[in-house]
Structures are given as C-alpha cells and as structure tokens.
C-alpha cells in the first residue's frame, strides 16, 4: 500500500473510511509485484491498481465487503480453476491478497512514505500482531512467534526514493526529469548557468541547482540505487565530471555526446587515471538504440537504459525473449 501512500493519506485526512487490498505473495507469471495495492473508500472511489486489470473487479468487491463489515483476510487468485479464470488472471500466476480497513495507526507510516522517507508497515495475517517483528530489506512474508504461537505477517518496506542527478540544464534534461520522476526517482538538475537552471524551465525536477557541476557532485552522497546523467558536455569540466561521477558511488553513470565526443572523453579520462573497470561502467553515448532524436524520445531512451541496468535486463524486445515477463523486485546496481 505504500506505493499509493499519498492518495491513501489524503483520503483518510478527508474523513473517509478506506479498505486496502495488498498483494502479499505471488507465484508464477503474475503481472505485479509484492506490496502492490488497490483501495476503495466509503464513496465507492477506487485508488491504485494491482494486476493491470486482471483482478480489479474482484478486489473492488473484496474491499467493499471489508468496509461493509467483513473480517480482514487473505484471498487467492489464479488460473487453477474456473473461478480463478473468471476474475481474469490468465497469465499463469497465483496472487495472495490481504484486505483490511485502514485506521489511525496507519497514518504515521503512510505519512512517512508519502514524504519519500523510509517506511515499514507490518500486518498480521492469521493472528495477533507480535510485539517484535524483524525488518527485512524488501517486502515479503515472515513467520514469527507470537504470544499464542506462530503468526504469519506481511512486512511492506518502502525505501527512500533513489536519486537521479542530471548535469546540464537542457531541454533533454527537462524531459528526462519528467519521466524519471514518474518512475520514482528524486531528480536534481544542476547547471552553472543561472539563466538555464530555473524551476520554470525544469518543472519536472524536484530540485534545480545553480552550481559548478564538479563542485556540486563532490558534495553529494550517492549509492548504488542512484543515477548520474551528464547531459551537457563542456570541455572545461566534462572529463573531470564524468570521472567524479564514476567514483561517486552511483550505480549508473551515463554521458551524452557524439561518437567523436566520446572518443575525446575517453582519451581525457585515461589521462586522468581512469581504470578499465571504471570505463566499463560508463554508459556513453547515453541511452538505448530506439531511434530517439527529440528531447522526449531521448528521455525515454535514457530511462530505458537506466532501468535495464538496474534490473540486469537485456533491453531486447519481449517478442524475442522467452520465460517470465515480470522479473523479481529490482536489485541494486552491480
């Protein structure tokens, strides 16, 4: 439920009752991830989506029943019988979904998740909630010892959003900020040129900074989930900035430029002592080959490469691949 925390919090704050159905486990080729939720409020309005339309009708009825007084509980949806096929989950997977009504005790964790902070929500599925529950690194089921025996609990973990730091306040950067923020990145656009680095030019960014790029990057604390995109190349700082990005701790580093620019950049990086291992981590020219040319198309190309790098995916058409379409939850960049 934490992926729709802002909407749930707003609905509760408006005085409405809300029931939420959350995927607590899945097997097979299910079209969702653990922790995804759909909710229904006391006006009949639906929030969120679980399975791309597969089981939404059934979950709407489930949430409505909880609001009408039905006990919280776990339901299973799949294609192992006619009833499962009737709800539309034809992709071959099985979902276990827990539905319950939210209350005042849920507000603090929803508020933290809505602010982009780390948040953990714990729900007991078959007994009273134990006093102590270990916190895993990702959402999932745990079996813990309660006062009356073993209790199955679902722990939903929401991490602080990963960061994308974009250097160069270009139209390409503005478009990239929009699409990156839509998939959960907290985006900073930085440029030394005050006339270009303005919130008005980059409304999709969370933060717009006027600073010398190399100096700004030196002040950042980045980790394996974070991204640095160098979208403008300036001979005064290009190689220094790219080298600093490769050594910043960011999991993905990409740089825009022509083949000629990249050849010159590599030569300058070698002069500065870049290692072979560092060079293999540099995505330049940035983006996947999808025929992009406009700022919007280029933003899609760059974000597609960032996501493929994060998940270890191939970037190839799904038509050309076999096996499950939906991968496990993303792991940090290698």
C-alpha positions as CSV (number, residue, x, y, z in Angstrom):
1,X,0.0,0.0,0.0
2,X,3.0,2.3,0.4
3,X,3.2,2.9,-3.3
4,X,-0.1,4.8,-3.1
5,X,0.6,6.3,0.4
6,X,-0.1,9.9,-0.7
7,X,-3.5,9.1,-2.0
8,X,-4.5,6.9,0.9
9,X,-3.3,9.6,3.4
10,X,-5.3,12.3,1.5
11,X,-8.4,10.2,1.6
12,X,-8.1,9.4,5.3
13,X,-7.4,13.0,6.1
14,X,-10.6,14.0,4.3
15,X,-12.5,11.9,6.8
16,X,-13.2,8.9,4.6
17,X,-13.0,5.2,5.5
18,X,-10.7,3.2,3.3
19,X,-10.2,-0.5,2.7
20,X,-7.0,-1.7,1.0
21,X,-6.2,-5.0,-0.7
22,X,-2.5,-5.7,-0.9
23,X,-0.6,-8.4,-2.7
24,X,1.3,-10.3,0.0
25,X,2.8,-13.1,-2.2
26,X,2.7,-14.4,-5.8
27,X,3.9,-17.4,-7.7
28,X,4.2,-17.9,-11.5
29,X,3.9,-15.2,-14.0
30,X,1.8,-12.8,-12.0
31,X,1.5,-9.3,-13.5
32,X,2.5,-7.3,-10.4
33,X,4.9,-7.1,-7.5
34,X,4.5,-7.9,-3.8
35,X,3.2,-4.9,-1.9
36,X,1.1,-3.5,-4.8
37,X,-2.3,-2.4,-3.6
38,X,-5.8,-1.4,-4.6
39,X,-8.1,0.5,-2.3
40,X,-11.7,1.6,-2.1
41,X,-13.1,4.4,0.0
42,X,-16.6,4.8,1.5
43,X,-17.8,6.8,-1.5
44,X,-17.0,3.9,-3.8
45,X,-13.9,5.5,-5.4
46,X,-11.1,3.2,-6.3
47,X,-7.4,4.0,-5.8
48,X,-4.5,2.2,-7.3
49,X,-4.3,-1.0,-9.4
50,X,-2.9,-4.5,-8.7
51,X,-2.8,-6.6,-11.8
52,X,-3.2,-4.5,-14.9
53,X,-7.0,-5.1,-14.9
54,X,-6.9,-8.8,-14.3
55,X,-8.4,-9.0,-10.8
56,X,-9.5,-5.4,-10.1
57,X,-13.2,-6.2,-10.2
58,X,-12.8,-9.0,-7.6
59,X,-10.6,-6.8,-5.4
60,X,-13.1,-3.9,-5.6
61,X,-15.8,-6.3,-4.2
62,X,-13.4,-7.6,-1.6
63,X,-12.6,-4.0,-0.3
64,X,-16.3,-3.1,-0.4
65,X,-17.1,-6.2,1.7
66,X,-14.5,-5.2,4.3
67,X,-16.0,-1.7,4.5
68,X,-19.4,-3.3,5.0
69,X,-18.1,-5.3,8.0
70,X,-16.4,-8.4,6.6
71,X,-13.4,-9.6,8.6
72,X,-10.0,-8.9,7.1
73,X,-8.5,-11.9,5.5
74,X,-6.4,-13.4,2.6
75,X,-7.8,-14.4,-0.7
76,X,-6.1,-16.3,-3.5
77,X,-6.4,-15.6,-7.2
78,X,-5.0,-17.7,-10.0
79,X,-5.9,-19.9,-13.0
80,X,-6.1,-23.3,-11.3
81,X,-9.9,-23.4,-11.5
82,X,-12.9,-21.8,-13.3
83,X,-13.5,-19.3,-10.5
84,X,-9.9,-18.1,-10.8
85,X,-10.2,-17.8,-14.6
86,X,-13.4,-15.8,-14.1
87,X,-11.5,-13.0,-12.4
88,X,-9.3,-12.7,-15.4
89,X,-5.8,-13.7,-14.1
90,X,-4.9,-15.5,-17.3
91,X,-1.2,-15.0,-17.2
92,X,-0.5,-18.2,-15.3
93,X,0.3,-16.8,-11.8
94,X,-1.3,-17.0,-8.4
95,X,-1.8,-14.0,-6.2
96,X,-2.4,-14.0,-2.4
97,X,-4.1,-10.8,-1.4
98,X,-4.9,-9.5,2.1
99,X,-7.6,-6.9,2.6
100,X,-8.3,-4.8,5.6
101,X,-9.6,-1.4,6.6
102,X,-7.0,1.3,7.4
103,X,-7.2,3.3,10.6
104,X,-5.4,6.0,12.7
105,X,-2.5,3.6,13.4
106,X,-1.6,3.6,9.7
107,X,-1.3,7.3,9.3
108,X,2.3,7.8,10.6
109,X,3.7,5.2,8.2
110,X,1.6,6.4,5.3
111,X,2.8,10.0,6.0
112,X,6.5,8.9,6.1
113,X,6.1,7.0,2.8
114,X,4.3,10.0,1.2
115,X,7.2,12.2,2.2
116,X,9.6,9.9,0.5
117,X,11.2,8.6,3.7
118,X,11.9,5.0,4.6
119,X,8.8,3.4,6.0
120,X,7.8,-0.1,7.2
121,X,4.2,-1.4,7.5
122,X,3.5,-4.6,9.3
123,X,0.3,-6.6,9.0
124,X,-0.6,-9.8,10.8
125,X,-2.4,-12.2,8.5
126,X,-3.5,-15.1,10.8
127,X,-3.3,-13.9,14.4
128,X,-2.5,-11.1,16.8
129,X,0.5,-8.9,15.8
130,X,3.6,-9.8,17.8
131,X,5.4,-7.2,19.8
132,X,8.6,-7.6,17.8
133,X,8.9,-8.3,14.1
134,X,12.3,-8.3,12.2
135,X,12.5,-5.8,9.3
136,X,13.6,-7.4,6.1
137,X,15.3,-5.5,3.3
138,X,12.4,-5.9,1.0
139,X,8.6,-6.5,1.3
140,X,7.6,-10.1,2.0
141,X,6.1,-12.7,4.3
142,X,7.6,-13.7,7.6
143,X,6.6,-16.4,10.1
144,X,7.2,-15.1,13.6
145,X,6.5,-16.2,17.1
146,X,3.6,-14.5,18.8
147,X,2.1,-14.9,22.3
148,X,-0.3,-17.7,21.0
149,X,2.1,-19.4,18.6
150,X,3.4,-18.8,15.2
151,X,1.9,-15.8,13.2
152,X,2.3,-15.1,9.5
153,X,2.9,-11.4,9.0
154,X,3.4,-9.3,5.9
155,X,6.1,-6.7,6.1
156,X,6.0,-3.9,3.5
157,X,9.2,-1.9,3.1
158,X,9.3,1.4,1.3
159,X,12.8,2.8,0.8
160,X,13.6,6.5,0.3
161,X,13.5,7.1,-3.4
162,X,16.7,6.7,-5.4
163,X,18.2,9.9,-6.8
164,X,18.9,11.0,-10.3
165,X,21.3,13.9,-10.6
166,X,21.3,15.5,-14.1
167,X,24.1,17.8,-15.1
168,X,23.3,20.3,-17.8
169,X,20.0,22.3,-17.8
170,X,19.0,21.5,-21.4
171,X,15.6,20.6,-22.9
172,X,16.8,17.0,-22.8
173,X,17.3,17.3,-19.1
174,X,13.9,18.7,-18.6
175,X,12.2,15.8,-20.4
176,X,14.4,13.3,-18.5
177,X,13.3,14.8,-15.2
178,X,9.7,14.3,-16.1
179,X,9.9,10.6,-17.0
180,X,12.4,9.7,-14.2
181,X,10.3,11.3,-11.5
182,X,7.3,9.3,-12.9
183,X,9.0,6.0,-12.1
184,X,10.1,7.1,-8.6
185,X,13.4,8.9,-8.9
186,X,14.1,12.1,-6.9
187,X,15.5,14.3,-9.6
188,X,18.1,17.1,-9.3
189,X,19.0,19.3,-12.3
190,X,22.3,21.2,-11.9
191,X,24.0,23.8,-14.2
192,X,26.3,26.7,-13.6
193,X,24.2,28.9,-15.9
194,X,21.6,30.6,-13.8
195,X,19.6,31.6,-16.9
196,X,19.1,28.0,-17.8
197,X,18.8,26.3,-14.4
198,X,15.4,27.6,-13.3
199,X,12.4,25.7,-11.9
200,X,10.3,27.2,-14.7
201,X,12.4,25.5,-17.3
202,X,12.5,22.2,-15.4
203,X,9.1,21.8,-13.7
204,X,9.5,18.0,-13.6
205,X,12.6,18.2,-11.3
206,X,12.4,18.0,-7.5
207,X,15.3,20.4,-7.2
208,X,17.1,22.8,-9.6
209,X,20.6,23.9,-8.5
210,X,22.8,26.7,-9.9
211,X,26.4,25.5,-9.2
212,X,29.5,24.3,-10.9
213,X,28.8,20.6,-11.7
214,X,32.1,19.2,-10.3
215,X,31.7,21.1,-7.1
216,X,28.1,20.1,-6.7
217,X,28.8,16.4,-7.3
218,X,31.6,16.5,-4.7
219,X,29.0,17.5,-2.1
220,X,26.6,14.6,-2.8
221,X,26.4,11.2,-1.1
222,X,25.3,8.7,-3.7
223,X,24.7,5.0,-3.5
224,X,24.2,2.0,-5.8
225,X,20.5,2.9,-6.4
226,X,21.4,6.4,-7.6
227,X,22.0,7.7,-11.1
228,X,24.2,10.4,-12.6
229,X,23.4,11.7,-16.1
230,X,25.8,14.1,-17.8
231,X,23.6,15.7,-20.4
232,X,25.8,18.6,-21.4
233,X,29.5,18.3,-22.4
234,X,31.7,21.3,-21.8
235,X,35.5,21.0,-22.3
236,X,36.0,22.9,-19.1
237,X,34.6,20.2,-16.9
238,X,33.4,17.2,-19.0
239,X,36.1,14.6,-18.2
240,X,36.5,15.7,-14.6
241,X,32.8,15.5,-14.0
242,X,32.5,12.0,-15.6
243,X,35.4,10.7,-13.6
244,X,34.0,12.1,-10.4
245,X,30.6,10.5,-11.3
246,X,32.3,7.1,-11.8
247,X,33.9,7.4,-8.4
248,X,30.8,8.9,-6.6
249,X,29.2,5.6,-5.6
250,X,26.3,6.0,-8.1
251,X,25.2,2.7,-9.6
252,X,24.6,4.2,-13.1
253,X,26.7,6.8,-14.8
254,X,25.8,8.0,-18.3
255,X,27.0,10.8,-20.5
256,X,25.5,12.3,-23.6
257,X,27.6,13.1,-26.7
258,X,28.5,12.1,-30.2
259,X,31.0,9.3,-31.0
260,X,33.6,11.9,-31.6
261,X,32.9,13.5,-28.2
262,X,33.1,10.1,-26.6
263,X,36.4,9.3,-28.2
264,X,37.8,12.6,-26.9
265,X,36.3,12.0,-23.5
266,X,37.8,8.5,-23.2
267,X,41.3,9.9,-24.0
268,X,41.0,12.6,-21.4
269,X,39.7,10.1,-18.8
270,X,42.7,7.9,-19.5
271,X,45.0,10.9,-18.9
272,X,43.3,11.4,-15.6
273,X,43.9,7.8,-14.5
274,X,40.6,6.2,-15.1
275,X,40.7,2.4,-14.7
276,X,39.4,-0.2,-17.1
277,X,36.8,-1.3,-14.5
278,X,35.6,2.3,-14.2
279,X,35.3,2.7,-18.0
280,X,33.2,-0.4,-18.3
281,X,30.6,1.2,-16.0
282,X,30.3,4.3,-18.2
283,X,27.2,4.4,-20.4
284,X,28.2,6.7,-23.2
285,X,26.8,7.7,-25.6
286,X,23.9,7.5,-23.1
287,X,20.7,5.6,-23.9
288,X,19.3,2.7,-25.8
289,X,19.2,2.5,-29.6
290,X,15.5,3.2,-30.2
291,X,15.8,5.9,-32.9
292,X,15.4,8.7,-30.4
293,X,16.1,12.3,-31.5
294,X,13.7,14.7,-29.8
295,X,14.1,15.6,-26.1
296,X,11.1,13.4,-25.2
297,X,12.3,10.5,-27.2
298,X,15.8,10.8,-25.8
299,X,14.4,10.9,-22.3
300,X,12.7,7.5,-22.9
301,X,15.9,6.1,-24.4
302,X,18.0,7.2,-21.4
303,X,15.4,6.0,-18.8
304,X,15.1,2.6,-20.5
305,X,18.8,2.1,-20.2
306,X,18.8,3.1,-16.6
307,X,16.0,0.6,-15.8
308,X,17.7,-2.2,-17.8
309,X,21.0,-1.5,-16.0
310,X,19.2,-1.5,-12.6
311,X,17.4,-4.8,-13.2
312,X,20.0,-6.6,-15.3
313,X,17.5,-6.9,-18.1
314,X,18.6,-7.2,-21.8
315,X,16.8,-4.2,-23.3
316,X,15.7,-6.5,-26.1
317,X,12.0,-6.8,-27.4
318,X,10.0,-9.1,-25.3
319,X,8.9,-10.8,-28.5
320,X,12.4,-12.1,-28.9
321,X,12.7,-13.5,-25.4
322,X,11.3,-16.5,-23.6
323,X,10.5,-17.0,-19.9
324,X,8.6,-14.8,-17.4
325,X,7.9,-11.3,-18.4
326,X,7.8,-9.9,-14.9
327,X,11.1,-10.1,-13.1
328,X,11.6,-10.1,-9.3
329,X,11.9,-6.8,-7.5
330,X,14.8,-4.8,-8.8
331,X,18.1,-5.3,-7.0
332,X,20.8,-2.6,-6.6
333,X,23.1,-1.8,-9.5
334,X,26.1,-4.2,-9.7
